[in-house]
């Protein structure tokens, strides 16, 4: 669905950033920003969010104190996308602070969701490969798939 080359965008003075038009169209109305892994924010359609996140939360007992605290912590890192007429979305201040987004973000399309990385973290963790290491990376991914 999304698999696309990473795209860099700069936040404006009001913490707004333009989402790539194709991604915005595919996400649809009511898309959700939520905490991802490794320091990225996941952006998903409301259907994908319900399938991937809410289905896990529903399995927890309402009396599981540790589980309920964790779901509350995750819920606090969630926001609904509300694009303006120019396709810009506002990054809520709590997410901007928590994920250490300064001025630039990188969007990476991943099948049925989009990752939004603080540019500095993306450069540190992800954009580190050169032509000599790509083969090794692909081999490691293949090994992970073979374990399933």
HUUR-V883220 format. One record per residue. N is the residue number from 1. NEAR is the number of other ideal C-beta (glycine too) atoms within 10 Angstrom. D_LAST is the distance of its C-alpha to the last C-alpha in Angstrom with 2 decimals. Layout:
n = [N;N]
near = [NEAR;NEAR]
d_last = [D_LAST;D_LAST]
This chain:
n = [1;2;3;4;5;6;7;8;9;10;11;12;13;14;15;16;17;18;19;20;21;22;23;24;25;26;27;28;29;30;31;32;33;34;35;36;37;38;39;40;41;42;43;44;45;46;47;48;49;50;51;52;53;54;55;56;57;58;59;60;61;62;63;64;65;66;67;68;69;70;71;72;73;74;75;76;77;78;79;80;81;82;83;84;85;86;87;88;89;90;91;92;93;94;95;96;97;98;99;100;101;102;103;104;105;106;107;108;109;110;111;112;113;114;115;116;117;118;119;120;121;122;123;124;125;126;127;128;129;130;131;132;133;134;135;136;137;138;139;140;141;142;143;144;145;146;147;148]
near = [15;18;8;14;7;14;16;12;18;11;18;12;5;9;15;16;20;18;22;16;9;13;20;18;10;15;24;12;10;12;25;20;22;18;18;19;7;10;18;23;24;20;27;22;20;16;14;19;21;13;13;14;19;11;10;12;13;9;8;13;8;7;7;12;9;8;15;14;10;13;17;9;10;14;12;12;16;17;18;13;19;11;16;10;5;7;15;19;21;18;21;15;9;12;20;17;10;14;20;10;21;12;12;16;25;20;24;19;20;16;9;15;22;28;22;24;26;20;18;15;19;23;14;12;12;16;13;10;11;6;6;7;10;10;10;10;11;10;10;10;10;9;9;9;8;7;5;4]
d_last = [23.01;23.93;22.35;25.54;26.99;27.78;31.23;33.62;36.18;38.92;39.81;43.42;45.88;44.81;41.08;40.33;37.99;37.65;34.25;33.63;35.18;32.25;29.91;32.62;33.12;29.48;29.14;32.20;34.57;33.53;30.61;29.51;29.14;27.17;25.84;22.63;20.83;22.23;25.66;25.18;26.43;24.36;26.46;25.32;27.13;28.30;26.09;22.87;24.15;24.83;21.42;19.38;21.91;24.32;21.93;20.65;24.28;25.45;23.38;25.50;28.78;31.80;32.98;30.06;32.06;29.35;27.00;29.95;31.05;27.71;27.75;31.37;30.55;27.95;30.42;33.03;30.96;30.86;33.31;33.91;34.58;38.14;38.81;42.48;44.28;43.16;39.44;39.50;37.74;38.93;36.59;37.70;39.32;37.09;33.92;35.82;36.83;33.60;31.52;34.39;34.98;38.20;39.24;36.44;32.96;30.20;28.36;24.94;23.62;19.92;19.14;20.73;22.21;24.24;24.19;27.69;28.05;31.28;32.19;32.84;29.47;27.72;29.77;29.00;25.22;24.05;26.82;26.98;25.63;27.97;27.59;26.92;23.82;22.10;20.76;19.31;17.68;16.10;14.92;13.31;11.50;10.39;9.22;7.15;5.56;5.41;3.81;0.00]
